[in-house]
């Protein structure tokens, strides 16, 4: 099956980056080494090409209602220049995807939105939005604009200085989850104070044709998806299709530890199921696990208690470059979810000791 390529595919290949298939795209996984790239973000600044992310624009008289009925957060509360993290759920409350919703400047006196589903989900959610618009008889335009945008993430404690140096607007004044329009290296961009690393940082959307101009304007460590994964695991951030998946790992926001995205005062697809679950509680919850024995926890490894009974499983895992310990994320029965509780991780058929750990693993 053919994979999509980011606008800078040839540029990355020329620099010697190794690539991997991810979400239907061929993306750089490593430029130098995962440890080098990870350390750059934790200690100074690094830059990721995240052009595999999807972009969908929603405009028109009923844009706010459509967005509010298809995401779990209170979209109507957003002002232009604000953004929020939300889930997209089906009727039983299971997460289809997580997303960031940007409230754009009004167009013709009407609200406009750009939301960012994960890689390879642009067609799926364009159809999801369009089908519900038709079912509900709403007046809104839904446009898949993924091919129009490149997206870069500049992340790390030194990122404000690096972005300020090439941006026309004072973007360092932005608060977390605020965004603005600004020229970056002379290119009109959307600049948001968002990211997926746990560090301070920005995500920059620029027209596809200008991707190389914006990318090369930054003099910092290029980073691939390998470091992006280790960074997000250290913070306990979910990965769509792995830590939740509507088929392979069906989880609700309350099970997945992102119940804060759910506003039960609004009406959205899945709201009634989630209201019931909030009242009754969950059977399993999302936790961190730290290895006490030597070993690296991985997706799919079983978690067992002292009696050898299965109490959950891991959905993500890595050797933490910051802590030099094996760490994992996954789901465990709620009566085994207390931080510090011992648990065995079944690593290639052998039980190794670990303990339940509150996330984030790395304090930020």
C-alpha positions, -999 to 999 in steps of 0.1 A, spaced: 0 0 0 14 34 -10 21 58 18 17 96 18 48 117 20 52 150 39 62 181 18 98 179 31 103 141 23 132 148 -1 148 173 23 147 148 51 161 120 29 190 143 18 199 149 54 201 112 61 170 108 82 157 73 86 120 70 79 91 48 90 55 41 81 31 58 105 -6 64 101 -4 59 64 26 83 60 63 79 55 78 101 83 113 107 97 118 85 128 154 95 135 178 122 123 208 116 147 198 93 176 166 91 197 186 99 228 203 130 212 170 143 200 152 135 232 178 153 253 177 184 230 140 188 237 143 183 274 173 205 278 172 231 250 151 229 218 143 205 190 121 206 159 97 180 146 81 176 112 45 166 121 29 172 87 13 138 90 -13 153 113 -47 160 97 -64 194 93 -101 199 88 -118 233 86 -154 239 97 -171 272 89 -206 286 84 -237 296 105 -239 262 123 -202 255 126 -202 260 164 -231 236 169 -216 210 146 -182 211 164 -199 211 198 -220 180 190 -190 160 177 -164 168 203 -165 163 241 -154 197 253 -172 230 254 -164 244 219 -189 273 223 -167 286 251 -137 292 228 -129 328 217 -109 335 185 -73 327 192 -80 300 217 -77 262 213 -86 231 234 -78 195 236 -109 172 231 -120 137 223 -142 125 194 -164 97 207 -190 74 193 -224 68 208 -211 43 235 -185 69 246 -155 51 231 -128 74 218 -125 75 180 -97 100 182 -83 129 202 -79 163 187 -70 199 192 -97 224 181 -85 259 171 -111 287 171 -101 309 141 -110 345 134 -146 349 124 -154 348 87 -182 370 75 -194 374 111 -196 336 116 -174 313 137 -146 293 120 -127 263 133 -97 242 124 -94 209 142 -64 185 141 -72 148 141 -43 123 141 -24 109 111 -44 93 84 -78 103 99 -86 133 77 -109 115 53 -126 96 81 -135 127 101 -143 148 71 -169 121 63 -180 119 100 -186 156 102 -203 158 68 -226 128 75 -237 143 109 -242 177 93 -266 162 68 -283 140 94 -289 170 117 -297 195 89 -270 220 99 -256 247 77 -218 243 78 -190 238 54 -165 210 61 -132 211 42 -103 186 44 -73 209 41 -46 185 51 -28 188 18 -27 226 21 -7 227 54 27 216 66 31 214 104 62 217 126 66 215 163 94 235 180 97 222 215 119 227 246 127 253 272 146 274 247 118 273 221 103 307 228 136 324 219 140 304 187 104 311 175 106 348 185 138 351 164 120 343 132 84 354 139 70 388 132 45 388 160 55 385 197 45 349 199 62 343 233 33 363 248 9 335 239 -4 314 268 -8 277 267 -34 267 241 -35 301 225 -27 308 189 -22 336 165 -13 344 129 22 356 122 48 357 95 75 332 102 106 337 80 83 359 58 56 332 55 20 336 68 16 310 95 -6 299 124 15 297 155 1 279 186 15 274 221 8 237 220 28 205 218 31 168 226 64 167 246 55 181 280 80 210 274 72 245 265 68 248 228 49 258 197 33 242 167 34 260 135 12 255 105 24 269 72 13 265 35 27 234 20 45 253 -7 65 273 19 74 243 41 111 243 33 114 281 39 99 278 74 118 245 83 152 258 74 147 291 92 152 273 125 187 265 137 181 236 161 181 199 164 158 181 140 138 154 157 119 123 145 90 103 156 112 81 178 120 109 202 85 122 200 73 88 213 98 87 242 90 122 252 52 117 252 55 84 271 75 101 299 46 126 302 19 99 300 3 113 269 -20 91 248 -11 78 214 -41 74 191 -43 38 176 -22 24 204 -33 37 239 -68 38 226 -84 24 194 -121 19 187 -115 -16 175 -82 -29 191 -83 -9 224 -118 5 229 -116 30 257 -136 60 270 -121 93 281 -127 83 317 -108 50 313 -80 67 294 -74 93 320 -86 123 299 -120 127 316 -111 164 319 -120 167 282 -156 158 289 -182 185 295 -214 168 304 -232 201 303 -230 200 265 -248 177 241 -225 156 220 -223 121 205 -215 97 233 -226 121 261 -253 99 276 -230 68 278 -203 89 294 -227 104 320 -236 69 330 -200 58 333 -191 89 353 -218 79 378 -210 42 380 -172 44 377 -148 24 355 -134 -11 359 -99 -3 345 -79 29 344 -49 43 326 -16 42 346 21 43 344 43 13 352 80 15 361 103 -15 358 121 -26 390 138 -55 373 159 -50 342 139 -49 310 119 -27 286 81 -29 288 63 -29 255 28 -27 240 8 -58 247 27 -71 277 4 -85 304 3 -72 340 -3 -98 367 -7 -95 405 11 -114 433 -12 -144 428 -4 -146 391 -38 -133 380 -40 -109 351 -49 -74 362 -43 -55 330 -19 -49 301 5 -23 286 -3 -2 256 30 17 253 65 13 267 101 24 263 134 28 280 132 64 294 162 84 281 156 109 310 153 84 338 173 54 323 145 31 335 120 10 317 86 27 318 52 18 303 16 30 300 -15 8 301 -47 -2 318 -51 -19 351 -80 -30 373 -89 0 395 -83 -20 427 -46 -24 416 -41 12 404 -26 27 435 9 42 429 36 21 445 17 -12 442 38 -40 429 29 -57 396 46 -82 374 51 -75 337 52 -106 316 82 -99 293 85 -126 266 70 -152 289 91 -142 320 76 -122 349 96 -92 359 88 -69 388 75 -33 384 53 -9 402 23 13 394 35 49 389 16 81 387 21 99 354 38 120 344 70 100 351 90 132 345 79 163 365 71 194 344 
